């Protein structure tokens, strides 16, 4: 099982969050059991924070926190997506968690990565980063391969 780095908040309104926690927990549990499996990766849409593994589109939402700070909020299924994904897989990936420190030894990056099982290339990284140990911010980064690296 993956560590739970999600705050389970995606709305500023407390009651809106509480109404969705069981659903978000269910989706996280599903996402978590995929750890260690070899999954087809069809790409990511950084604008909508979506990515596709096998036949499932996941959407990552940020926790708005206090207006200028944010955290990794929730993961959910994206039934209605405007995302455009490749028709054939870009790679076989595995899900890994990461938890590191920043250069100033403050609490650093925490989250999840999709890593190519063939060559270790990091395709996608999402989570919470920290600037100066005080300003957390949500990250969703897609790292395409250079043309000469692709299949």
Backbone torsions as a table, in degrees:
resi	resn	phi	psi	omega
1	UNK	NA	145.2	177.1
2	UNK	-79.8	151.0	169.8
3	UNK	-65.5	150.6	-177.7
4	UNK	-95.5	98.1	178.8
5	UNK	-96.5	0.4	179.3
6	UNK	-81.3	142.6	179.2
7	UNK	-81.4	-15.2	-175.1
8	UNK	62.4	35.9	173.5
9	UNK	-134.8	137.4	175.1
10	UNK	-140.8	-0.7	-179.2
11	UNK	-125.0	152.6	175.6
12	UNK	-74.3	-26.5	-179.6
13	UNK	-82.8	121.6	-176.4
14	UNK	-58.3	-44.5	-177.3
15	UNK	-65.7	-34.9	176.3
16	UNK	-62.5	-38.4	177.0
17	UNK	-66.6	-47.5	-178.0
18	UNK	-58.3	-36.2	-178.7
19	UNK	-67.0	-22.3	-175.3
20	UNK	-108.4	-3.4	-172.9
21	UNK	-59.4	-41.4	-178.1
22	UNK	-65.0	-38.6	176.9
23	UNK	-64.7	-48.0	-179.9
24	UNK	-62.1	-37.2	177.2
25	UNK	-64.1	-42.5	177.7
26	UNK	-59.4	-46.7	-179.4
27	UNK	-65.0	-43.0	178.1
28	UNK	-60.4	-43.0	179.8
29	UNK	-60.6	-40.6	176.6
30	UNK	-63.4	-49.5	178.3
31	UNK	-57.3	-40.7	-176.8
32	UNK	-64.2	-39.1	-178.2
33	UNK	-72.5	-11.1	176.9
34	UNK	-76.6	-13.0	179.5
35	UNK	-56.2	132.4	178.1
36	UNK	90.2	-14.6	178.6
37	UNK	-84.8	152.5	173.1
38	UNK	-90.8	117.5	-172.7
39	UNK	-120.3	145.1	174.2
40	UNK	-74.9	128.7	-179.6
41	UNK	-108.6	122.2	-176.4
42	UNK	-106.1	7.1	177.5
43	UNK	112.4	179.9	-177.6
44	UNK	-139.7	153.4	174.9
45	UNK	-117.2	102.2	-176.4
46	UNK	-65.9	-28.3	-179.6
47	UNK	-66.9	-35.8	-179.0
48	UNK	-108.5	1.1	-179.8
49	UNK	59.0	45.1	179.6
50	UNK	-117.6	153.5	172.9
51	UNK	-149.4	156.8	-176.6
52	UNK	-120.0	125.7	174.6
53	UNK	-121.5	128.2	-173.9
54	UNK	50.7	-121.4	-179.3
55	UNK	-105.1	16.7	-174.0
56	UNK	-114.5	129.8	173.0
57	UNK	-98.2	121.1	176.3
58	UNK	-101.9	146.0	176.4
59	UNK	-125.3	132.1	-180.0
60	UNK	-107.1	128.4	179.7
61	UNK	-113.6	145.5	178.4
62	UNK	-89.8	151.2	172.3
63	UNK	-85.4	119.8	-174.3
64	UNK	-69.5	-13.9	178.8
65	UNK	48.1	-110.1	-172.7
66	UNK	-119.5	25.7	174.4
67	UNK	104.4	-44.1	177.6
68	UNK	-118.4	-9.2	173.0
69	UNK	-107.8	153.6	177.3
70	UNK	-150.2	164.3	-179.3
71	UNK	-137.2	171.0	169.3
72	UNK	-67.5	119.1	-173.9
73	UNK	-93.9	-74.8	-175.4
74	UNK	-144.7	164.6	170.4
75	UNK	-122.6	139.2	178.5
76	UNK	-144.5	167.5	175.0
77	UNK	-78.5	145.1	179.8
78	UNK	-111.4	90.8	-177.7
79	UNK	-70.9	-39.5	178.5
80	UNK	-112.3	108.4	-176.3
81	UNK	-127.1	143.3	171.3
82	UNK	-98.1	2.3	-178.5
83	UNK	-64.9	146.2	176.8
84	UNK	-111.4	120.8	-178.4
85	UNK	-119.8	160.0	178.7
86	UNK	-65.9	150.2	179.2
87	UNK	-79.4	-26.9	174.8
88	UNK	-117.3	151.8	-176.7
89	UNK	-62.6	142.2	173.9
90	UNK	-77.5	-31.8	-175.1
91	UNK	-168.7	166.9	165.9
92	UNK	-95.2	126.9	-177.7
93	UNK	-126.1	165.0	170.5
94	UNK	-128.0	153.4	179.5
95	UNK	-93.2	131.2	174.8
96	UNK	-133.1	152.5	173.5
97	UNK	-97.0	156.5	174.5
98	UNK	-136.6	147.7	-178.6
99	UNK	-152.4	101.3	-175.4
100	UNK	-130.5	173.5	177.7
101	UNK	-105.5	150.8	173.8
102	UNK	-76.9	171.6	-177.8
103	UNK	-59.6	-27.7	-179.4
104	UNK	-90.7	15.9	179.8
105	UNK	63.9	16.0	174.1
106	UNK	-81.3	167.5	176.5
107	UNK	-57.4	132.8	-171.5
108	UNK	-115.7	-142.6	-176.5
109	UNK	-66.6	136.6	173.2
110	UNK	-140.7	136.6	177.5
111	UNK	162.2	-144.1	-171.3
112	UNK	-135.1	150.1	178.3
113	UNK	-131.1	147.1	170.1
114	UNK	-106.1	116.2	-171.6
115	UNK	-116.8	132.3	178.7
116	UNK	-62.2	125.3	-178.5
117	UNK	-72.6	-19.8	-178.9
118	UNK	-81.4	-44.8	-172.6
119	UNK	-129.9	2.4	177.6
120	UNK	79.9	4.6	178.7
121	UNK	-61.2	133.4	175.4
122	UNK	-85.8	115.3	180.0
123	UNK	-86.3	-39.6	-174.2
124	UNK	-146.2	143.5	177.5
125	UNK	-140.3	129.5	175.2
126	UNK	-143.3	146.3	-177.9
127	UNK	166.0	-146.5	179.6
128	UNK	-123.1	130.5	174.2
129	UNK	-108.3	170.8	-176.4
130	UNK	-140.8	127.2	176.7
131	UNK	-104.3	125.0	179.3
132	UNK	57.2	24.2	178.8
133	UNK	66.0	11.7	-174.1
134	UNK	-132.4	-28.5	-174.9
135	UNK	-112.9	87.4	177.3
136	UNK	-70.4	146.9	175.6
137	UNK	-147.9	144.6	-179.8
138	UNK	-71.3	137.7	176.4
139	UNK	-127.9	142.7	173.1
140	UNK	-146.0	102.2	-172.8
141	UNK	-122.5	124.7	175.5
142	UNK	-103.7	134.2	-178.1
143	UNK	-121.2	87.6	178.0
144	UNK	-66.3	155.2	175.4
145	UNK	-79.3	153.0	173.1
146	UNK	-64.8	156.4	-178.7
147	UNK	-53.7	-39.2	-178.8
148	UNK	-77.1	-7.4	178.0
149	UNK	-94.3	-20.4	-172.9
150	UNK	-72.6	167.6	-177.7
151	UNK	-51.5	NA	NA
